[in-house]
Structures are given as structure tokens and as C-alpha cells.
Amino acid sequence: MTIHRRTALKTALAATLAGLASAPWVRVHASAPLRIVSPFNAGGVNDVLARAMAKPLGDLLHQSVIVENRPGAGGSIGAGYVARAKPDGNTLLMGIVDTQSIIQFIYRKLPYDPDADLRPVSLVTSIPIVLMVGQSLAQVRTMDDLVRLAKSRPGALSYASWGVGSIVHLAMERLSAALGLDLLHVPFSGQAPAVQAVLANQVDMMFVPAGAADAASKDGRVRILASATPARLELLPQSPTLKELGVDLYMGLWQALYAPAGTPAATVEKLTAAVHQAMQDKSFLEVVRLQGAQPEPTSGDGLRKLQTDERQVYGALVKRLDIKLD
């Protein structure tokens, strides 16, 4: 998601958000907790931010909010679970760009249709990604070092991702193509195990959410080479952008909440308003800051437009890379 898109969304939706913020806070369904399903393993950025959202959202709704992890198949298992849930507003998906704008181009069969089966509630955050290398590449201190080493050993260096076709997989494929590198892709079942593999020197490098890279770099276990962002990050001001290093590559995550299709419009509107209010909570904003992320309140229509626009970009990229899974 680009800064330009983010600014346009915020400007166009300012009046809508002001109206939604005045909606009454009532339980969506008094007898049941509200479940936020994260379709990835615990410990990744999606899980962390979903849990940060749970308490302020529950306080506003006067309802228990729990986070369930239902990982697998690039996020499609959790997304499919929410798509089949009762449309009463008590089961939400914390989806990301992978599950809403990429996965349909990767898998020949999906247990859900991102448009027909899920109703947008709100964008939640945009999350920058950075390239980090582990101690297996201790001699690599800059992007130039990495390029020289990789070109001297084609096919020998490896990179991790949280799945085939994930945003971080596509980012590395784009970077490799731009720099003429031949790297080995090692996919994992989630962000946490992928990062752990880099920390354990089992895999050499990875594009990863900025907050995870920052945390891992504090004790020297990894080195951050560059960010895939238009400008340097406030969280990592010493890390250059790829653009500064001569590579025009801007990619990042966004995460958003979705309800099952068929959820009443009035229920979705109340959820949207509550989510936007929860996003102003100080504890939530601190977690967002530590992830290097930005809060991104939008209407359902704004989110729908974003995911449609992103599909045009990633659909073409997946086709060019010829990535397909059964």
C-alpha cells in the first residue's frame, strides 16, 4: 500500500468517519464473545496487532473479544472459516493483503471468495517491510555486499517467507529480478517460524515487518539492510530505503477486518465505528508504533477499493512469476 493511496483514503473518508464515531456502543450479540480470527500463526505481526485491538474494542462494545489463530494454506483456512461463520457480527477476520488481494492468483481452489464471502469492515494498519540478513551472512553489511556475494554464489543464498505467494515472497522475487540475483526460496508456515529460521542461521535473509526486524536487530542477531518504503522509517531512521540504493521497490502489508457476507449493514456499521474508536486507544497506538506501522481507519467501501486496486498489481506480478499451487 502506497503513501499516496493512504492519503487519498483518509481524505475521502474523513466525513464518513466523523459520522461513524457517533454511533452508539452496544453489544453485537450479548450472549457470545466477539472472535477475531488471525489466519496465521501466533507471534507474527497480524496476531500481535489483532491482540492489541481486542481489549479496546471489547471495552467499547462491552463484550468479550478473543483472538483465535487458524493458520494454514497461506491464510485461506482462517479466511474460509470466517466466510462460513454465522453472519451475526461475532466472528471477524483480521485479513491481510495476502488473503484479500494475492491468494486468489496463487491457489487454483480456495475455500472462500474474498469478495463474495467476506464483507469489509475497516482497514486497520499499513505495515512496512524491511530486508534483514542473519549471522550466516555476517560479512554482509550493506546491499552492495549482498549483491556481490549473491552474484558470486548463484543459487546458494536463501531467503525465508511465510508462504508461497506471500507479500514478502513477492517482494524478494521483485528485488531478485531487479538486481539479477539467483536466490533459493524457503517458505514457512508463518512469520514467527520464518524469522526464527533466520535467527538460527538456517536461512540467510528475509523481508519482514519492520517491528520484528527492529526487535531482532537490537542484540545483533540480524542486520537490517534497507526498507521497501518511499521514505526512511521513523522506527529505523538509520536504515536506507531501497530507492536510495537505486531500486524502485515499494511494497508493504496492510491488515483489515472483515465480517461474513450477509452480516447486516447496521451491524457492520456499528463494528466499523467501534474499530475506528478503538484505533485511537493509546495502548493500541503504542503497539502500532513499535511495529513501525500506521493506523488506517477507512469505510468498507474504501477498503474494497484498496483491495481491488492491489489485485491489479499483484495479479500481474504472480502471472509474470508463474506461481501456482493446488
Buried (B, 14 or more C-beta within 10 A) or exposed (E): BBBEBBEBBBEBBEEBBEEBBEBEEEBBBEEBBBBBBBBBBBBBBBBBBBBBBBBBBBBBBEBEBEBBBBBBBBBBBBBBBBBEBEBBBBBBBBBBBBBBBBBBBBBEEBBBEBBEBBBBBBBBBBBBBBBBBBBBBEEBEEBEBBBEBBEEEEEEBBBBBBBBBBBBBBBBBBBBEEBEBEBEBBBBBBBBBBBBBBBEEEBBBBBBBBBBBBBBBEEEBBBBBBBBBBEBBEBBEEBBBBBEBEBEBBBBBBBBBBBBBEBBEEBBBBBBBBBBBBBEBEEBBEBBBBBBBBBBBBBBEBBBBBBEEBBEBBBEBBEEBEBEEE
